[in-house]
Amino acid sequence: MFAYDPYAALAELRPTAALELSSPDFVGGGALPVFAWSSERGGADLTPRLQWSTPPAGTKSLAISCFDPDAPTGSGFWHWAAFDLPADLTELDSIDGTAASLPTRAKVMPNEARLQRFIGAAPPAGTGVHRYFFVVDALDVDHLGLTGDETPGTLGFHRHFHTLARGVLVGTADPSER
């Protein structure tokens, strides 16, 4: 497993308050539930349920994503990215991550498979245990001014300058298990 933590590196550039992010479906640092794996690997391509603490005053919207920095790409693998979620949201059920599964004004960006939805874990054999960073950011703007056709990396850039608080929850997937 690689030691790189992209969100710790971002916190060094611009510290933010913490949101407590958890899931009743897995323990932080533990294995993702089977349904959060790719359908090609016996899963259902569904997000785990996510719950977070009340965002700080001044929060006007939320962004959420899932990123695997351990993918053998040199740039990681985005599994999901959504933004313009309502500021008062504090949980999401297990969903497919499409815009239809989110509150009305939310937008979903294409993931690495170019699908505007969540795509489950599918670490390739021989690449070790992968980490999946589920991240919720409380933002100081109602809308990020993005269409949803941009890349999740572009969303990350825009999030960075508007984040008031961030919650990070890491799940793992071992390719030898599926």
C-alpha positions in Angstrom: 0.0 0.0 0.0 1.2 3.5 -0.8 1.6 5.9 2.0 0.5 9.0 0.1 -2.5 10.7 1.5 -3.7 13.4 -0.9 -6.1 15.0 1.6 -3.3 15.4 4.3 -1.3 17.2 1.6 -4.2 19.5 0.8 -4.6 20.3 4.5 -1.0 21.5 4.7 -1.7 23.9 1.8 -4.9 25.2 3.3 -6.0 24.0 6.8 -9.8 23.5 7.2 -12.1 22.6 10.1 -13.0 18.9 10.5 -16.3 17.3 9.7 -16.8 13.9 11.4 -17.5 11.5 8.6 -18.6 7.9 9.3 -20.5 5.0 7.8 -22.6 2.3 9.5 -21.5 0.0 6.7 -17.7 -0.1 7.5 -15.2 1.1 10.0 -12.7 3.8 8.9 -9.6 2.0 7.7 -11.5 -1.2 7.3 -12.8 -3.2 4.3 -15.5 -1.8 2.2 -18.8 -3.7 2.1 -19.2 -6.1 -0.8 -22.0 -4.0 -2.3 -19.5 -1.1 -2.7 -17.4 -3.2 -5.0 -17.8 -3.1 -8.8 -20.5 -5.3 -10.3 -17.8 -6.9 -12.4 -16.2 -8.1 -9.1 -19.4 -9.3 -7.3 -20.5 -6.0 -5.9 -23.4 -3.7 -6.8 -21.7 -0.4 -7.6 -23.4 1.3 -4.6 -21.9 3.8 -2.2 -21.8 2.9 1.4 -24.1 4.9 3.7 -22.4 8.1 4.8 -23.1 10.3 7.8 -21.3 13.5 8.8 -21.5 16.1 11.5 -23.4 19.4 11.0 -21.3 21.7 8.7 -20.1 24.9 10.2 -21.9 28.3 10.0 -21.4 29.8 6.6 -21.8 26.5 4.7 -23.8 27.1 1.5 -23.3 23.8 -0.3 -21.5 20.4 -0.1 -19.3 18.4 -2.4 -18.6 14.7 -2.0 -16.3 12.3 -3.8 -14.5 8.9 -3.7 -10.9 8.6 -4.9 -8.4 5.7 -5.0 -4.9 7.1 -4.9 -3.5 3.5 -5.1 -4.7 2.8 -8.6 -1.7 1.9 -10.9 -2.2 5.0 -13.0 0.3 7.6 -11.6 -2.7 9.8 -11.0 -5.2 7.7 -9.0 -8.7 6.7 -10.0 -11.9 8.8 -9.3 -14.9 6.6 -8.5 -17.4 9.4 -7.9 -17.7 13.2 -7.6 -20.8 15.2 -6.9 -21.3 18.8 -5.9 -23.9 21.6 -5.3 -25.5 19.4 -2.6 -27.6 21.2 0.0 -25.8 22.7 3.0 -28.1 21.1 5.5 -27.6 17.5 4.3 -25.8 15.3 6.9 -26.2 11.8 5.5 -26.7 9.8 2.3 -28.1 6.3 2.0 -26.4 3.7 0.0 -27.0 4.9 -3.6 -25.8 4.5 -7.2 -24.5 8.1 -7.0 -26.4 9.4 -10.1 -27.9 12.8 -10.1 -31.3 11.2 -9.8 -30.3 9.5 -6.5 -29.2 12.9 -5.0 -31.1 16.0 -3.9 -32.5 18.0 -6.8 -29.8 20.6 -7.6 -26.8 18.2 -7.1 -24.5 17.6 -10.1 -22.4 14.5 -10.7 -19.2 14.5 -12.7 -18.0 11.6 -15.0 -15.7 9.2 -13.1 -12.7 7.6 -14.7 -15.0 5.2 -16.6 -16.8 8.3 -18.0 -20.0 7.4 -16.1 -21.9 10.0 -14.1 -22.4 7.7 -11.1 -20.5 5.8 -8.4 -18.4 2.9 -9.7 -17.4 0.4 -7.1 -14.0 -0.9 -6.0 -12.1 -3.2 -8.5 -8.4 -3.1 -7.6 -6.4 -5.1 -10.1 -4.6 -8.2 -9.0 -1.0 -7.7 -8.0 -1.5 -4.1 -6.9 -2.0 -4.6 -3.2 -4.7 -3.2 -0.9 -6.3 -0.1 -2.2 -7.6 2.8 -0.2 -10.9 4.6 -1.1 -11.1 8.1 0.2 -14.7 9.2 0.7 -14.6 13.0 1.3 -17.3 15.5 2.1 -16.5 19.2 1.9 -18.6 22.0 3.4 -18.3 24.9 0.9 -18.8 28.7 1.3 -20.6 29.1 -2.0 -24.1 28.0 -3.2 -22.8 26.8 -6.5 -19.3 26.2 -7.8 -20.1 27.5 -11.2 -19.3 24.1 -12.9 -21.5 22.3 -15.4 -20.7 18.8 -14.2 -19.0 17.9 -17.5 -15.5 18.8 -16.0 -13.2 16.2 -14.4 -13.2 15.4 -10.7 -9.7 16.9 -10.6 -11.2 20.2 -11.7 -13.8 19.9 -8.9 -11.0 19.3 -6.4 -9.3 22.5 -7.5 -12.5 24.5 -7.1 -13.3 22.8 -3.8 -10.0 23.7 -2.4 -10.6 27.4 -2.4 -14.1 27.2 -0.9 -13.8 24.5 1.7 -14.8 25.5 5.3 -14.6 22.0 6.7 -13.7 18.5 5.4 -14.5 15.0 6.5 -12.5 12.0 5.2 -13.4 8.3 5.6 -11.1 5.7 4.1 -12.2 2.2 3.2 -10.0 -0.5 1.8 -10.3 -3.2 -0.8 -7.9 -6.2 -1.3 -7.8 -7.6 -4.8 -7.1 -11.1 -3.4 -10.5 -11.1 -1.7 -12.7 -10.9 -4.9 
